[in-house]
């Protein structure tokens, strides 16, 4: 029983990372879409800047969520 629980912990963490990245990509597209709607006359440079900002927000969100998931799994293990 213990071996089975140990093998599911990495799979839970990997699933969490995959789902988080998927949601972050959706959020990035949503934020950029809203910014594009609000500022309809953005130049190419402004559009590129907003894409970079959205990607940074997504990366920060992913790091925090994955860290929280890993810590939760470690606490459950103890």
N, CA, C and O atoms as a GROMACS GRO file, in nm:
protein
  312
    1UNK      N    1   0.083  -0.120   0.000
    1UNK     CA    2   0.000   0.000   0.000
    1UNK      C    3   0.087   0.126   0.000
    1UNK      O    4   0.056   0.223  -0.068
    2UNK      N    5   0.195   0.122   0.077
    2UNK     CA    6   0.283   0.238   0.086
    2UNK      C    7   0.352   0.267  -0.047
    2UNK      O    8   0.370   0.382  -0.085
    3UNK      N    9   0.390   0.161  -0.118
    3UNK     CA   10   0.455   0.178  -0.248
    3UNK      C   11   0.362   0.246  -0.348
    3UNK      O   12   0.405   0.330  -0.427
    4UNK      N   13   0.235   0.209  -0.345
    4UNK     CA   14   0.139   0.268  -0.437
    4UNK      C   15   0.119   0.416  -0.408
    4UNK      O   16   0.109   0.497  -0.500
    5UNK      N   17   0.114   0.452  -0.279
    5UNK     CA   18   0.099   0.593  -0.241
    5UNK      C   19   0.221   0.674  -0.283
    5UNK      O   20   0.208   0.788  -0.327
    6UNK      N   21   0.340   0.616  -0.269
    6UNK     CA   22   0.461   0.687  -0.308
    6UNK      C   23   0.465   0.712  -0.458
    6UNK      O   24   0.515   0.815  -0.503
    7UNK      N   25   0.414   0.617  -0.536
    7UNK     CA   26   0.418   0.635  -0.681
    7UNK      C   27   0.314   0.736  -0.730
    7UNK      O   28   0.329   0.792  -0.838
    8UNK      N   29   0.209   0.759  -0.651
    8UNK     CA   30   0.106   0.854  -0.695
    8UNK      C   31   0.143   0.998  -0.663
    8UNK      O   32   0.090   1.090  -0.725
    9UNK      N   33   0.233   1.020  -0.570
    9UNK     CA   34   0.270   1.158  -0.534
    9UNK      C   35   0.335   1.230  -0.652
    9UNK      O   36   0.294   1.341  -0.684
   10UNK      N   37   0.436   1.171  -0.718
   10UNK     CA   38   0.491   1.241  -0.836
   10UNK      C   39   0.389   1.261  -0.947
   10UNK      O   40   0.391   1.364  -1.015
   11UNK      N   41   0.300   1.165  -0.965
   11UNK     CA   42   0.200   1.182  -1.070
   11UNK      C   43   0.103   1.294  -1.037
   11UNK      O   44   0.058   1.366  -1.127
   12UNK      N   45   0.070   1.312  -0.909
   12UNK     CA   46  -0.016   1.424  -0.869
   12UNK      C   47   0.053   1.557  -0.894
   12UNK      O   48  -0.009   1.653  -0.939
   13UNK      N   49   0.181   1.561  -0.865
   13UNK     CA   50   0.257   1.685  -0.885
   13UNK      C   51   0.267   1.717  -1.034
   13UNK      O   52   0.250   1.832  -1.074
   14UNK      N   53   0.294   1.616  -1.116
   14UNK     CA   54   0.304   1.637  -1.261
   14UNK      C   55   0.168   1.681  -1.317
   14UNK      O   56   0.162   1.771  -1.400
   15UNK      N   57   0.060   1.617  -1.272
   15UNK     CA   58  -0.073   1.658  -1.317
   15UNK      C   59  -0.102   1.802  -1.278
   15UNK      O   60  -0.159   1.877  -1.357
   16UNK      N   61  -0.062   1.840  -1.158
   16UNK     CA   62  -0.083   1.977  -1.112
   16UNK      C   63  -0.007   2.075  -1.200
   16UNK      O   64  -0.060   2.181  -1.236
   17UNK      N   65   0.116   2.042  -1.235
   17UNK     CA   66   0.196   2.129  -1.320
   17UNK      C   67   0.133   2.142  -1.458
   17UNK      O   68   0.126   2.252  -1.513
   18UNK      N   69   0.088   2.031  -1.514
   18UNK     CA   70   0.027   2.035  -1.648
   18UNK      C   71  -0.101   2.118  -1.647
   18UNK      O   72  -0.121   2.202  -1.734
   19UNK      N   73  -0.188   2.094  -1.548
   19UNK     CA   74  -0.313   2.170  -1.541
   19UNK      C   75  -0.286   2.318  -1.518
   19UNK      O   76  -0.354   2.404  -1.576
   20UNK      N   77  -0.187   2.349  -1.435
   20UNK     CA   78  -0.154   2.488  -1.408
   20UNK      C   79  -0.103   2.558  -1.534
   20UNK      O   80  -0.145   2.669  -1.564
   21UNK      N   81  -0.014   2.493  -1.606
   21UNK     CA   82   0.038   2.553  -1.729
   21UNK      C   83  -0.074   2.574  -1.831
   21UNK      O   84  -0.076   2.675  -1.901
   22UNK      N   85  -0.165   2.478  -1.840
   22UNK     CA   86  -0.278   2.491  -1.931
   22UNK      C   87  -0.364   2.611  -1.894
   22UNK      O   88  -0.403   2.689  -1.981
   23UNK      N   89  -0.394   2.626  -1.765
   23UNK     CA   90  -0.476   2.738  -1.719
   23UNK      C   91  -0.403   2.871  -1.737
   23UNK      O   92  -0.464   2.972  -1.770
   24UNK      N   93  -0.271   2.870  -1.716
   24UNK     CA   94  -0.194   2.994  -1.733
   24UNK      C   95  -0.196   3.038  -1.878
   24UNK      O   96  -0.209   3.157  -1.907
   25UNK      N   97  -0.184   2.944  -1.971
   25UNK     CA   98  -0.191   2.980  -2.112
   25UNK      C   99  -0.326   3.041  -2.147
   25UNK      O  100  -0.333   3.137  -2.224
   26UNK      N  101  -0.432   2.986  -2.091
   26UNK     CA  102  -0.565   3.043  -2.114
   26UNK      C  103  -0.573   3.183  -2.054
   26UNK      O  104  -0.628   3.274  -2.116
   27UNK      N  105  -0.518   3.201  -1.933
   27UNK     CA  106  -0.520   3.333  -1.869
   27UNK      C  107  -0.438   3.434  -1.947
   27UNK      O  108  -0.477   3.550  -1.961
   28UNK      N  109  -0.323   3.391  -2.000
   28UNK     CA  110  -0.239   3.482  -2.078
   28UNK      C  111  -0.316   3.531  -2.200
   28UNK      O  112  -0.315   3.650  -2.231
   29UNK      N  113  -0.381   3.439  -2.270
   29UNK     CA  114  -0.458   3.478  -2.387
   29UNK      C  115  -0.574   3.570  -2.349
   29UNK      O  116  -0.606   3.664  -2.422
   30UNK      N  117  -0.637   3.542  -2.235
   30UNK     CA  118  -0.749   3.625  -2.189
   30UNK      C  119  -0.705   3.766  -2.154
   30UNK      O  120  -0.770   3.863  -2.193
   31UNK      N  121  -0.595   3.778  -2.079
   31UNK     CA  122  -0.545   3.910  -2.041
   31UNK      C  123  -0.505   3.989  -2.165
   31UNK      O  124  -0.538   4.107  -2.179
   32UNK      N  125  -0.433   3.923  -2.256
   32UNK     CA  126  -0.391   3.992  -2.377
   32UNK      C  127  -0.511   4.031  -2.463
   32UNK      O  128  -0.511   4.137  -2.525
   33UNK      N  129  -0.612   3.945  -2.467
   33UNK     CA  130  -0.733   3.978  -2.542
   33UNK      C  131  -0.805   4.098  -2.486
   33UNK      O  132  -0.851   4.184  -2.560
   34UNK      N  133  -0.814   4.106  -2.352
   34UNK     CA  134  -0.878   4.222  -2.288
   34UNK      C  135  -0.799   4.349  -2.314
   34UNK      O  136  -0.857   4.454  -2.344
   35UNK      N  137  -0.667   4.340  -2.303
   35UNK     CA  138  -0.584   4.458  -2.328
   35UNK      C  139  -0.599   4.502  -2.474
   35UNK      O  140  -0.604   4.622  -2.502
   36UNK      N  141  -0.606   4.408  -2.565
   36UNK     CA  142  -0.623   4.442  -2.707
   36UNK      C  143  -0.758   4.508  -2.732
   36UNK      O  144  -0.769   4.598  -2.816
   37UNK      N  145  -0.862   4.464  -2.660
   37UNK     CA  146  -0.993   4.527  -2.676
   37UNK      C  147  -0.996   4.668  -2.619
   37UNK      O  148  -1.057   4.758  -2.676
   38UNK      N  149  -0.929   4.687  -2.505
   38UNK     CA  150  -0.930   4.818  -2.440
   38UNK      C  151  -0.846   4.918  -2.521
   38UNK      O  152  -0.890   5.030  -2.547
   39UNK      N  153  -0.727   4.876  -2.559
   39UNK     CA  154  -0.638   4.963  -2.636
   39UNK      C  155  -0.635   4.914  -2.780
   39UNK      O  156  -0.545   4.841  -2.820
   40UNK      N  157  -0.734   4.956  -2.858
   40UNK     CA  158  -0.746   4.904  -2.994
   40UNK      C  159  -0.639   4.955  -3.089
   40UNK      O  160  -0.610   4.891  -3.190
   41UNK      N  161  -0.579   5.068  -3.058
   41UNK     CA  162  -0.479   5.126  -3.148
   41UNK      C  163  -0.338   5.106  -3.095
   41UNK      O  164  -0.256   5.198  -3.099
   42UNK      N  165  -0.309   4.986  -3.044
   42UNK     CA  166  -0.175   4.958  -2.994
   42UNK      C  167  -0.078   4.940  -3.110
   42UNK      O  168  -0.112   4.882  -3.212
   43UNK      N  169   0.041   4.992  -3.092
   43UNK     CA  170   0.144   4.968  -3.192
   43UNK      C  171   0.202   4.828  -3.168
   43UNK      O  172   0.169   4.761  -3.070
   44UNK      N  173   0.288   4.787  -3.257
   44UNK     CA  174   0.349   4.654  -3.245
   44UNK      C  175   0.431   4.644  -3.118
   44UNK      O  176   0.429   4.540  -3.051
   45UNK      N  177   0.504   4.750  -3.084
   45UNK     CA  178   0.587   4.748  -2.965
   45UNK      C  179   0.503   4.737  -2.838
   45UNK      O  180   0.538   4.664  -2.746
   46UNK      N  181   0.391   4.809  -2.833
   46UNK     CA  182   0.304   4.801  -2.716
   46UNK      C  183   0.242   4.663  -2.704
   46UNK      O  184   0.229   4.610  -2.594
   47UNK      N  185   0.203   4.605  -2.816
   47UNK     CA  186   0.147   4.470  -2.814
   47UNK      C  187   0.248   4.369  -2.764
   47UNK      O  188   0.214   4.280  -2.686
   48UNK      N  189   0.372   4.383  -2.808
   48UNK     CA  190   0.478   4.292  -2.764
   48UNK      C  191   0.504   4.308  -2.615
   48UNK      O  192   0.528   4.210  -2.544
   49UNK      N  193   0.501   4.431  -2.567
   49UNK     CA  194   0.521   4.456  -2.425
   49UNK      C  195   0.412   4.389  -2.343
   49UNK      O  196   0.442   4.328  -2.240
   50UNK      N  197   0.287   4.400  -2.386
   50UNK     CA  198   0.177   4.338  -2.311
   50UNK      C  199   0.186   4.187  -2.315
   50UNK      O  200   0.150   4.121  -2.218
   51UNK      N  201   0.233   4.130  -2.425
   51UNK     CA  202   0.252   3.985  -2.430
   51UNK      C  203   0.356   3.942  -2.328
   51UNK      O  204   0.336   3.843  -2.258
   52UNK      N  205   0.466   4.016  -2.319
   52UNK     CA  206   0.571   3.983  -2.222
   52UNK      C  207   0.519   3.997  -2.080
   52UNK      O  208   0.548   3.912  -1.996
   53UNK      N  209   0.443   4.102  -2.051
   53UNK     CA  210   0.386   4.120  -1.917
   53UNK      C  211   0.291   4.005  -1.883
   53UNK      O  212   0.295   3.954  -1.772
   54UNK      N  213   0.208   3.965  -1.977
   54UNK     CA  214   0.114   3.854  -1.953
   54UNK      C  215   0.188   3.724  -1.928
   54UNK      O  216   0.148   3.645  -1.843
   55UNK      N  217   0.295   3.700  -2.002
   55UNK     CA  218   0.373   3.578  -1.982
   55UNK      C  219   0.439   3.580  -1.845
   55UNK      O  220   0.442   3.477  -1.777
   56UNK      N  221   0.491   3.694  -1.802
   56UNK     CA  222   0.552   3.704  -1.669
   56UNK      C  223   0.449   3.678  -1.559
   56UNK      O  224   0.480   3.609  -1.462
   57UNK      N  225   0.330   3.733  -1.573
   57UNK     CA  226   0.223   3.707  -1.476
   57UNK      C  227   0.192   3.558  -1.471
   57UNK      O  228   0.175   3.501  -1.364
   58UNK      N  229   0.185   3.495  -1.586
   58UNK     CA  230   0.158   3.352  -1.592
   58UNK      C  231   0.267   3.269  -1.528
   58UNK      O  232   0.237   3.172  -1.458
   59UNK      N  233   0.392   3.306  -1.550
   59UNK     CA  234   0.503   3.232  -1.490
   59UNK      C  235   0.501   3.246  -1.338
   59UNK      O  236   0.521   3.147  -1.267
   60UNK      N  237   0.476   3.366  -1.288
   60UNK     CA  238   0.470   3.386  -1.143
   60UNK      C  239   0.357   3.304  -1.083
   60UNK      O  240   0.375   3.241  -0.979
   61UNK      N  241   0.240   3.305  -1.147
   61UNK     CA  242   0.126   3.227  -1.099
   61UNK      C  243   0.160   3.079  -1.097
   61UNK      O  244   0.127   3.009  -1.001
   62UNK      N  245   0.226   3.030  -1.202
   62UNK     CA  246   0.262   2.889  -1.210
   62UNK      C  247   0.358   2.851  -1.098
   62UNK      O  248   0.341   2.746  -1.035
   63UNK      N  249   0.457   2.933  -1.072
   63UNK     CA  250   0.554   2.903  -0.967
   63UNK      C  251   0.485   2.895  -0.831
   63UNK      O  252   0.509   2.801  -0.756
   64UNK      N  253   0.401   2.992  -0.799
   64UNK     CA  254   0.333   2.991  -0.670
   64UNK      C  255   0.238   2.872  -0.657
   64UNK      O  256   0.235   2.808  -0.552
   65UNK      N  257   0.162   2.842  -0.760
   65UNK     CA  258   0.066   2.732  -0.752
   65UNK      C  259   0.136   2.597  -0.741
   65UNK      O  260   0.095   2.513  -0.662
   66UNK      N  261   0.241   2.576  -0.820
   66UNK     CA  262   0.313   2.450  -0.813
   66UNK      C  263   0.384   2.433  -0.679
   66UNK      O  264   0.388   2.323  -0.624
   67UNK      N  265   0.439   2.540  -0.626
   67UNK     CA  266   0.503   2.534  -0.495
   67UNK      C  267   0.401   2.499  -0.388
   67UNK      O  268   0.429   2.417  -0.301
   68UNK      N  269   0.283   2.560  -0.394
   68UNK     CA  270   0.178   2.530  -0.296
   68UNK      C  271   0.135   2.384  -0.307
   68UNK      O  272   0.111   2.319  -0.205
   69UNK      N  273   0.124   2.332  -0.427
   69UNK     CA  274   0.084   2.192  -0.446
   69UNK      C  275   0.189   2.097  -0.393
   69UNK      O  276   0.156   1.998  -0.328
   70UNK      N  277   0.314   2.126  -0.420
   70UNK     CA  278   0.423   2.040  -0.371
   70UNK      C  279   0.428   2.042  -0.219
   70UNK      O  280   0.444   1.937  -0.157
   71UNK      N  281   0.415   2.160  -0.159
   71UNK     CA  282   0.415   2.168  -0.013
   71UNK      C  283   0.297   2.094   0.048
   71UNK      O  284   0.310   2.031   0.153
   72UNK      N  285   0.182   2.100  -0.017
   72UNK     CA  286   0.064   2.029   0.032
   72UNK      C  287   0.087   1.878   0.028
   72UNK      O  288   0.048   1.807   0.121
   73UNK      N  289   0.148   1.829  -0.078
   73UNK     CA  290   0.176   1.686  -0.088
   73UNK      C  291   0.279   1.643   0.016
   73UNK      O  292   0.269   1.533   0.072
   74UNK      N  293   0.376   1.727   0.044
   74UNK     CA  294   0.476   1.695   0.146
   74UNK      C  295   0.411   1.689   0.283
   74UNK      O  296   0.442   1.600   0.363
   75UNK      N  297   0.322   1.783   0.313
   75UNK     CA  298   0.252   1.783   0.442
   75UNK      C  299   0.164   1.659   0.456
   75UNK      O  300   0.154   1.603   0.565
   76UNK      N  301   0.099   1.617   0.347
   76UNK     CA  302   0.017   1.496   0.353
   76UNK      C  303   0.103   1.372   0.378
   76UNK      O  304   0.059   1.279   0.445
   77UNK      N  305   0.225   1.373   0.324
   77UNK     CA  306   0.315   1.259   0.341
   77UNK      C  307   0.359   1.243   0.486
   77UNK      O  308   0.375   1.131   0.534
   78UNK      N  309   0.379   1.354   0.554
   78UNK     CA  310   0.424   1.348   0.694
   78UNK      C  311   0.306   1.318   0.779
   78UNK      O  312   0.319   1.308   0.901
   0.00000   0.00000   0.00000
